[in-house]
Amino acid sequence: MQIIETISDFNTFLKDYETQSSILVPVFCDSRLHPAQNRLCLLGVYGIKSKKLFILPFNHPEATNLPYKVIKELSKGLEIWTPDKKVLGFLPIEDQGHIEDVQALDYVV
């Protein structure tokens, strides 16, 4: 597991991220609030090919947080899987056409 706390680390992470499918798991500051009324605490990113886990902190009290604007760069991923695609809709990831919803697989299979 690697915690990405600087822009230079993020740029290095992004080069790896853009070359493989990934699983994105957003973690919000308050699990009881709706994502529209909540703040993103961190984003877990698992590279399927590299089998590496990255933690991107945005509002975490025990980390050096990344600027929120870097989330837009995550739309460059090849194929993105997430537990609930609707939740990612509240993040500024512009192109969500290549994001797959794991919950939707329950209805297909």
VEXDRENDO-225978 format. One record per atom (N, C-alpha, C): residue number from 1; atom name; z negated, y, x. Coordinates in nm, 2 decimals. Layout:
// VEXDRENDO-225978
+-----+------+--------+--------+--------+
: pos : site :     pz :     py :     px :
+-----+------+--------+--------+--------+
: NUM :   CA :      Z :      Y :      X :
...
+-----+------+--------+--------+--------+
//
This chain:
// VEXDRENDO-225978
+-----+------+--------+--------+--------+
: pos : site :     pz :     py :     px :
+-----+------+--------+--------+--------+
:   1 :    N :   0.00 :  -0.12 :   0.08 :
:   1 :   CA :   0.00 :   0.00 :   0.00 :
:   1 :    C :   0.00 :   0.12 :   0.09 :
:   2 :    N :   0.08 :   0.22 :   0.05 :
:   2 :   CA :   0.09 :   0.34 :   0.12 :
:   2 :    C :   0.07 :   0.46 :   0.03 :
:   3 :    N :  -0.02 :   0.55 :   0.06 :
:   3 :   CA :  -0.04 :   0.67 :  -0.02 :
:   3 :    C :   0.05 :   0.78 :   0.04 :
:   4 :    N :   0.13 :   0.84 :  -0.04 :
:   4 :   CA :   0.23 :   0.95 :   0.00 :
:   4 :    C :   0.16 :   1.08 :  -0.03 :
:   5 :    N :   0.12 :   1.16 :   0.07 :
:   5 :   CA :   0.05 :   1.28 :   0.04 :
:   5 :    C :   0.12 :   1.40 :   0.10 :
:   6 :    N :   0.22 :   1.39 :   0.18 :
:   6 :   CA :   0.29 :   1.50 :   0.23 :
:   6 :    C :   0.44 :   1.50 :   0.19 :
:   7 :    N :   0.51 :   1.61 :   0.20 :
:   7 :   CA :   0.65 :   1.62 :   0.17 :
:   7 :    C :   0.73 :   1.53 :   0.27 :
:   8 :    N :   0.69 :   1.53 :   0.40 :
:   8 :   CA :   0.77 :   1.45 :   0.49 :
:   8 :    C :   0.75 :   1.30 :   0.46 :
:   9 :    N :   0.63 :   1.26 :   0.43 :
:   9 :   CA :   0.61 :   1.12 :   0.38 :
:   9 :    C :   0.69 :   1.09 :   0.26 :
:  10 :    N :   0.70 :   1.19 :   0.17 :
:  10 :   CA :   0.77 :   1.17 :   0.04 :
:  10 :    C :   0.92 :   1.15 :   0.07 :
:  11 :    N :   0.97 :   1.23 :   0.16 :
:  11 :   CA :   1.12 :   1.22 :   0.20 :
:  11 :    C :   1.15 :   1.09 :   0.26 :
:  12 :    N :   1.06 :   1.04 :   0.35 :
:  12 :   CA :   1.08 :   0.90 :   0.40 :
:  12 :    C :   1.07 :   0.80 :   0.29 :
:  13 :    N :   0.98 :   0.81 :   0.20 :
:  13 :   CA :   0.96 :   0.72 :   0.09 :
:  13 :    C :   1.09 :   0.72 :   0.00 :
:  14 :    N :   1.15 :   0.84 :  -0.02 :
:  14 :   CA :   1.26 :   0.86 :  -0.10 :
:  14 :    C :   1.38 :   0.78 :  -0.05 :
:  15 :    N :   1.40 :   0.78 :   0.08 :
:  15 :   CA :   1.51 :   0.71 :   0.14 :
:  15 :    C :   1.50 :   0.56 :   0.11 :
:  16 :    N :   1.38 :   0.50 :   0.11 :
:  16 :   CA :   1.36 :   0.36 :   0.08 :
:  16 :    C :   1.38 :   0.34 :  -0.07 :
:  17 :    N :   1.33 :   0.43 :  -0.15 :
:  17 :   CA :   1.33 :   0.43 :  -0.30 :
:  17 :    C :   1.47 :   0.43 :  -0.35 :
:  18 :    N :   1.56 :   0.51 :  -0.29 :
:  18 :   CA :   1.69 :   0.52 :  -0.35 :
:  18 :    C :   1.78 :   0.40 :  -0.32 :
:  19 :    N :   1.73 :   0.30 :  -0.24 :
:  19 :   CA :   1.82 :   0.19 :  -0.20 :
:  19 :    C :   1.78 :   0.06 :  -0.28 :
:  20 :    N :   1.68 :   0.07 :  -0.37 :
:  20 :   CA :   1.64 :  -0.06 :  -0.43 :
:  20 :    C :   1.59 :  -0.03 :  -0.57 :
:  21 :    N :   1.58 :  -0.14 :  -0.65 :
:  21 :   CA :   1.51 :  -0.13 :  -0.78 :
:  21 :    C :   1.36 :  -0.11 :  -0.77 :
:  22 :    N :   1.30 :  -0.04 :  -0.86 :
:  22 :   CA :   1.16 :  -0.01 :  -0.85 :
:  22 :    C :   1.09 :  -0.03 :  -0.98 :
:  23 :    N :   0.96 :  -0.04 :  -0.98 :
:  23 :   CA :   0.88 :  -0.04 :  -1.09 :
:  23 :    C :   0.79 :   0.09 :  -1.08 :
:  24 :    N :   0.80 :   0.17 :  -1.19 :
:  24 :   CA :   0.72 :   0.29 :  -1.19 :
:  24 :    C :   0.61 :   0.28 :  -1.29 :
:  25 :    N :   0.48 :   0.31 :  -1.25 :
:  25 :   CA :   0.37 :   0.30 :  -1.34 :
:  25 :    C :   0.29 :   0.43 :  -1.34 :
:  26 :    N :   0.30 :   0.51 :  -1.44 :
:  26 :   CA :   0.23 :   0.64 :  -1.44 :
:  26 :    C :   0.08 :   0.62 :  -1.48 :
:  27 :    N :  -0.01 :   0.69 :  -1.41 :
:  27 :   CA :  -0.15 :   0.68 :  -1.45 :
:  27 :    C :  -0.19 :   0.82 :  -1.48 :
:  28 :    N :  -0.24 :   0.85 :  -1.60 :
:  28 :   CA :  -0.28 :   0.98 :  -1.64 :
:  28 :    C :  -0.43 :   1.01 :  -1.61 :
:  29 :    N :  -0.47 :   1.13 :  -1.61 :
:  29 :   CA :  -0.60 :   1.17 :  -1.58 :
:  29 :    C :  -0.70 :   1.13 :  -1.69 :
:  30 :    N :  -0.66 :   1.13 :  -1.81 :
:  30 :   CA :  -0.75 :   1.09 :  -1.92 :
:  30 :    C :  -0.68 :   0.98 :  -2.00 :
:  31 :    N :  -0.73 :   0.86 :  -2.00 :
:  31 :   CA :  -0.66 :   0.75 :  -2.06 :
:  31 :    C :  -0.67 :   0.76 :  -2.22 :
:  32 :    N :  -0.75 :   0.84 :  -2.27 :
:  32 :   CA :  -0.77 :   0.86 :  -2.41 :
:  32 :    C :  -0.68 :   0.96 :  -2.47 :
:  33 :    N :  -0.62 :   1.04 :  -2.39 :
:  33 :   CA :  -0.53 :   1.15 :  -2.44 :
:  33 :    C :  -0.38 :   1.10 :  -2.45 :
:  34 :    N :  -0.31 :   1.16 :  -2.54 :
:  34 :   CA :  -0.16 :   1.13 :  -2.55 :
:  34 :    C :  -0.10 :   1.19 :  -2.42 :
:  35 :    N :   0.01 :   1.13 :  -2.37 :
:  35 :   CA :   0.08 :   1.18 :  -2.25 :
:  35 :    C :   0.12 :   1.33 :  -2.26 :
:  36 :    N :   0.16 :   1.37 :  -2.38 :
:  36 :   CA :   0.20 :   1.51 :  -2.40 :
:  36 :    C :   0.08 :   1.61 :  -2.37 :
:  37 :    N :  -0.04 :   1.57 :  -2.39 :
:  37 :   CA :  -0.15 :   1.65 :  -2.37 :
:  37 :    C :  -0.23 :   1.62 :  -2.25 :
:  38 :    N :  -0.17 :   1.54 :  -2.16 :
:  38 :   CA :  -0.24 :   1.49 :  -2.05 :
:  38 :    C :  -0.17 :   1.54 :  -1.92 :
:  39 :    N :  -0.24 :   1.51 :  -1.81 :
:  39 :   CA :  -0.18 :   1.54 :  -1.67 :
:  39 :    C :  -0.17 :   1.41 :  -1.60 :
:  40 :    N :  -0.06 :   1.41 :  -1.52 :
:  40 :   CA :  -0.03 :   1.29 :  -1.44 :
:  40 :    C :  -0.13 :   1.29 :  -1.32 :
:  41 :    N :  -0.21 :   1.18 :  -1.31 :
:  41 :   CA :  -0.30 :   1.17 :  -1.20 :
:  41 :    C :  -0.22 :   1.11 :  -1.08 :
:  42 :    N :  -0.15 :   1.00 :  -1.10 :
:  42 :   CA :  -0.07 :   0.95 :  -0.99 :
:  42 :    C :   0.04 :   0.86 :  -1.05 :
:  43 :    N :   0.13 :   0.83 :  -0.96 :
:  43 :   CA :   0.24 :   0.74 :  -1.00 :
:  43 :    C :   0.25 :   0.63 :  -0.90 :
:  44 :    N :   0.24 :   0.51 :  -0.95 :
:  44 :   CA :   0.25 :   0.39 :  -0.87 :
:  44 :    C :   0.40 :   0.35 :  -0.86 :
:  45 :    N :   0.45 :   0.32 :  -0.75 :
:  45 :   CA :   0.59 :   0.29 :  -0.73 :
:  45 :    C :   0.59 :   0.16 :  -0.65 :
:  46 :    N :   0.65 :   0.05 :  -0.71 :
:  46 :   CA :   0.66 :  -0.07 :  -0.63 :
:  46 :    C :   0.81 :  -0.10 :  -0.61 :
:  47 :    N :   0.85 :  -0.11 :  -0.48 :
:  47 :   CA :   0.98 :  -0.15 :  -0.44 :
:  47 :    C :   1.00 :  -0.30 :  -0.46 :
:  48 :    N :   1.10 :  -0.34 :  -0.54 :
:  48 :   CA :   1.11 :  -0.48 :  -0.57 :
:  48 :    C :   1.17 :  -0.55 :  -0.45 :
:  49 :    N :   1.27 :  -0.50 :  -0.38 :
:  49 :   CA :   1.32 :  -0.56 :  -0.26 :
:  49 :    C :   1.23 :  -0.56 :  -0.14 :
:  50 :    N :   1.17 :  -0.45 :  -0.12 :
:  50 :   CA :   1.08 :  -0.43 :   0.00 :
:  50 :    C :   0.94 :  -0.49 :  -0.02 :
:  51 :    N :   0.91 :  -0.51 :  -0.15 :
:  51 :   CA :   0.77 :  -0.55 :  -0.19 :
:  51 :    C :   0.66 :  -0.46 :  -0.14 :
:  52 :    N :   0.69 :  -0.33 :  -0.14 :
:  52 :   CA :   0.59 :  -0.23 :  -0.09 :
:  52 :    C :   0.54 :  -0.15 :  -0.21 :
:  53 :    N :   0.42 :  -0.12 :  -0.21 :
:  53 :   CA :   0.36 :  -0.04 :  -0.31 :
:  53 :    C :   0.33 :   0.10 :  -0.26 :
:  54 :    N :   0.37 :   0.20 :  -0.33 :
:  54 :   CA :   0.35 :   0.34 :  -0.29 :
:  54 :    C :   0.27 :   0.41 :  -0.40 :
:  55 :    N :   0.18 :   0.49 :  -0.36 :
:  55 :   CA :   0.10 :   0.57 :  -0.45 :
:  55 :    C :   0.13 :   0.72 :  -0.43 :
:  56 :    N :   0.18 :   0.78 :  -0.54 :
:  56 :   CA :   0.21 :   0.93 :  -0.53 :
:  56 :    C :   0.11 :   1.00 :  -0.61 :
:  57 :    N :   0.01 :   1.07 :  -0.54 :
:  57 :   CA :  -0.09 :   1.14 :  -0.62 :
:  57 :    C :  -0.04 :   1.28 :  -0.66 :
:  58 :    N :  -0.07 :   1.32 :  -0.78 :
:  58 :   CA :  -0.03 :   1.46 :  -0.83 :
:  58 :    C :  -0.15 :   1.54 :  -0.87 :
:  59 :    N :  -0.25 :   1.48 :  -0.94 :
:  59 :   CA :  -0.37 :   1.54 :  -0.98 :
:  59 :    C :  -0.49 :   1.46 :  -0.95 :
:  60 :    N :  -0.50 :   1.40 :  -0.84 :
:  60 :   CA :  -0.61 :   1.31 :  -0.81 :
:  60 :    C :  -0.72 :   1.38 :  -0.73 :
:  61 :    N :  -0.84 :   1.37 :  -0.77 :
:  61 :   CA :  -0.95 :   1.45 :  -0.70 :
:  61 :    C :  -0.98 :   1.40 :  -0.56 :
:  62 :    N :  -0.94 :   1.28 :  -0.52 :
:  62 :   CA :  -0.97 :   1.23 :  -0.38 :
:  62 :    C :  -0.85 :   1.22 :  -0.29 :
:  63 :    N :  -0.74 :   1.29 :  -0.32 :
:  63 :   CA :  -0.62 :   1.29 :  -0.24 :
:  63 :    C :  -0.56 :   1.42 :  -0.22 :
:  64 :    N :  -0.48 :   1.43 :  -0.12 :
:  64 :   CA :  -0.40 :   1.55 :  -0.10 :
:  64 :    C :  -0.28 :   1.54 :  -0.20 :
:  65 :    N :  -0.27 :   1.62 :  -0.30 :
:  65 :   CA :  -0.17 :   1.60 :  -0.40 :
:  65 :    C :  -0.03 :   1.65 :  -0.37 :
:  66 :    N :   0.07 :   1.58 :  -0.42 :
:  66 :   CA :   0.21 :   1.63 :  -0.40 :
:  66 :    C :   0.24 :   1.74 :  -0.50 :
:  67 :    N :   0.33 :   1.83 :  -0.48 :
:  67 :   CA :   0.37 :   1.92 :  -0.58 :
:  67 :    C :   0.44 :   1.85 :  -0.69 :
:  68 :    N :   0.42 :   1.89 :  -0.81 :
:  68 :   CA :   0.47 :   1.82 :  -0.93 :
:  68 :    C :   0.62 :   1.82 :  -0.94 :
:  69 :    N :   0.68 :   1.91 :  -0.88 :
:  69 :   CA :   0.83 :   1.93 :  -0.88 :
:  69 :    C :   0.90 :   1.81 :  -0.81 :
:  70 :    N :   0.84 :   1.74 :  -0.73 :
:  70 :   CA :   0.91 :   1.63 :  -0.66 :
:  70 :    C :   0.94 :   1.51 :  -0.75 :
:  71 :    N :   0.88 :   1.51 :  -0.87 :
:  71 :   CA :   0.91 :   1.40 :  -0.96 :
:  71 :    C :   1.05 :   1.40 :  -1.00 :
:  72 :    N :   1.12 :   1.52 :  -1.00 :
:  72 :   CA :   1.26 :   1.52 :  -1.04 :
:  72 :    C :   1.35 :   1.44 :  -0.94 :
:  73 :    N :   1.30 :   1.42 :  -0.82 :
:  73 :   CA :   1.37 :   1.34 :  -0.72 :
:  73 :    C :   1.38 :   1.19 :  -0.75 :
:  74 :    N :   1.28 :   1.15 :  -0.84 :
:  74 :   CA :   1.27 :   1.01 :  -0.87 :
:  74 :    C :   1.39 :   0.96 :  -0.96 :
:  75 :    N :   1.47 :   1.05 :  -1.02 :
:  75 :   CA :   1.58 :   1.01 :  -1.10 :
:  75 :    C :   1.69 :   0.95 :  -1.01 :
:  76 :    N :   1.68 :   0.96 :  -0.88 :
:  76 :   CA :   1.78 :   0.90 :  -0.79 :
:  76 :    C :   1.77 :   0.75 :  -0.77 :
:  77 :    N :   1.67 :   0.69 :  -0.82 :
:  77 :   CA :   1.65 :   0.55 :  -0.80 :
:  77 :    C :   1.76 :   0.46 :  -0.86 :
:  78 :    N :   1.78 :   0.35 :  -0.80 :
:  78 :   CA :   1.89 :   0.26 :  -0.85 :
:  78 :    C :   1.86 :   0.21 :  -0.99 :
:  79 :    N :   1.76 :   0.13 :  -1.01 :
:  79 :   CA :   1.72 :   0.08 :  -1.14 :
:  79 :    C :   1.57 :   0.09 :  -1.14 :
:  80 :    N :   1.52 :   0.14 :  -1.25 :
:  80 :   CA :   1.38 :   0.17 :  -1.26 :
:  80 :    C :   1.33 :   0.09 :  -1.38 :
:  81 :    N :   1.22 :   0.02 :  -1.36 :
:  81 :   CA :   1.15 :  -0.05 :  -1.47 :
:  81 :    C :   1.01 :   0.01 :  -1.49 :
:  82 :    N :   0.97 :   0.02 :  -1.61 :
:  82 :   CA :   0.84 :   0.08 :  -1.64 :
:  82 :    C :   0.78 :   0.01 :  -1.76 :
:  83 :    N :   0.64 :   0.01 :  -1.77 :
:  83 :   CA :   0.58 :  -0.06 :  -1.88 :
:  83 :    C :   0.61 :   0.00 :  -2.01 :
:  84 :    N :   0.63 :   0.14 :  -2.02 :
:  84 :   CA :   0.66 :   0.21 :  -2.14 :
:  84 :    C :   0.74 :   0.33 :  -2.12 :
:  85 :    N :   0.87 :   0.31 :  -2.15 :
:  85 :   CA :   0.97 :   0.42 :  -2.12 :
:  85 :    C :   0.94 :   0.55 :  -2.19 :
:  86 :    N :   0.88 :   0.54 :  -2.31 :
:  86 :   CA :   0.84 :   0.66 :  -2.38 :
:  86 :    C :   0.75 :   0.75 :  -2.30 :
:  87 :    N :   0.66 :   0.69 :  -2.23 :
:  87 :   CA :   0.56 :   0.77 :  -2.15 :
:  87 :    C :   0.63 :   0.84 :  -2.04 :
:  88 :    N :   0.73 :   0.78 :  -1.97 :
:  88 :   CA :   0.81 :   0.85 :  -1.87 :
:  88 :    C :   0.89 :   0.97 :  -1.93 :
:  89 :    N :   0.91 :   0.97 :  -2.06 :
:  89 :   CA :   0.98 :   1.08 :  -2.12 :
:  89 :    C :   0.90 :   1.21 :  -2.11 :
:  90 :    N :   0.77 :   1.20 :  -2.09 :
:  90 :   CA :   0.69 :   1.32 :  -2.07 :
:  90 :    C :   0.69 :   1.38 :  -1.93 :
:  91 :    N :   0.76 :   1.31 :  -1.84 :
:  91 :   CA :   0.77 :   1.35 :  -1.70 :
:  91 :    C :   0.90 :   1.41 :  -1.68 :
:  92 :    N :   0.91 :   1.51 :  -1.58 :
:  92 :   CA :   1.04 :   1.57 :  -1.56 :
:  92 :    C :   1.14 :   1.49 :  -1.48 :
:  93 :    N :   1.16 :   1.36 :  -1.52 :
:  93 :   CA :   1.27 :   1.28 :  -1.46 :
:  93 :    C :   1.39 :   1.30 :  -1.54 :
:  94 :    N :   1.49 :   1.37 :  -1.49 :
:  94 :   CA :   1.60 :   1.42 :  -1.57 :
:  94 :    C :   1.69 :   1.31 :  -1.62 :
:  95 :    N :   1.74 :   1.22 :  -1.53 :
:  95 :   CA :   1.84 :   1.12 :  -1.57 :
:  95 :    C :   1.76 :   0.99 :  -1.60 :
:  96 :    N :   1.74 :   0.96 :  -1.72 :
:  96 :   CA :   1.66 :   0.84 :  -1.76 :
:  96 :    C :   1.75 :   0.72 :  -1.81 :
:  97 :    N :   1.88 :   0.74 :  -1.79 :
:  97 :   CA :   1.97 :   0.63 :  -1.84 :
:  97 :    C :   1.96 :   0.50 :  -1.76 :
:  98 :    N :   1.91 :   0.50 :  -1.64 :
:  98 :   CA :   1.89 :   0.38 :  -1.57 :
:  98 :    C :   1.75 :   0.33 :  -1.56 :
:  99 :    N :   1.67 :   0.37 :  -1.66 :
:  99 :   CA :   1.53 :   0.33 :  -1.67 :
:  99 :    C :   1.52 :   0.22 :  -1.78 :
: 100 :    N :   1.46 :   0.11 :  -1.74 :
: 100 :   CA :   1.45 :   0.00 :  -1.83 :
: 100 :    C :   1.30 :  -0.01 :  -1.88 :
: 101 :    N :   1.28 :  -0.04 :  -2.01 :
: 101 :   CA :   1.15 :  -0.05 :  -2.07 :
: 101 :    C :   1.11 :  -0.20 :  -2.07 :
: 102 :    N :   1.00 :  -0.23 :  -2.01 :
: 102 :   CA :   0.95 :  -0.37 :  -2.00 :
: 102 :    C :   0.91 :  -0.41 :  -2.14 :
: 103 :    N :   0.85 :  -0.32 :  -2.22 :
: 103 :   CA :   0.81 :  -0.36 :  -2.36 :
: 103 :    C :   0.93 :  -0.40 :  -2.45 :
: 104 :    N :   1.04 :  -0.34 :  -2.42 :
: 104 :   CA :   1.16 :  -0.37 :  -2.50 :
: 104 :    C :   1.21 :  -0.51 :  -2.48 :
: 105 :    N :   1.17 :  -0.57 :  -2.37 :
: 105 :   CA :   1.21 :  -0.71 :  -2.34 :
: 105 :    C :   1.15 :  -0.81 :  -2.44 :
: 106 :    N :   1.03 :  -0.77 :  -2.49 :
: 106 :   CA :   0.96 :  -0.86 :  -2.59 :
: 106 :    C :   1.05 :  -0.87 :  -2.71 :
: 107 :    N :   1.13 :  -0.77 :  -2.75 :
: 107 :   CA :   1.22 :  -0.78 :  -2.87 :
: 107 :    C :   1.35 :  -0.85 :  -2.84 :
: 108 :    N :   1.39 :  -0.85 :  -2.71 :
: 108 :   CA :   1.52 :  -0.91 :  -2.68 :
: 108 :    C :   1.50 :  -1.06 :  -2.65 :
: 109 :    N :   1.40 :  -1.10 :  -2.59 :
: 109 :   CA :   1.38 :  -1.24 :  -2.55 :
: 109 :    C :   1.32 :  -1.32 :  -2.66 :
+-----+------+--------+--------+--------+
//
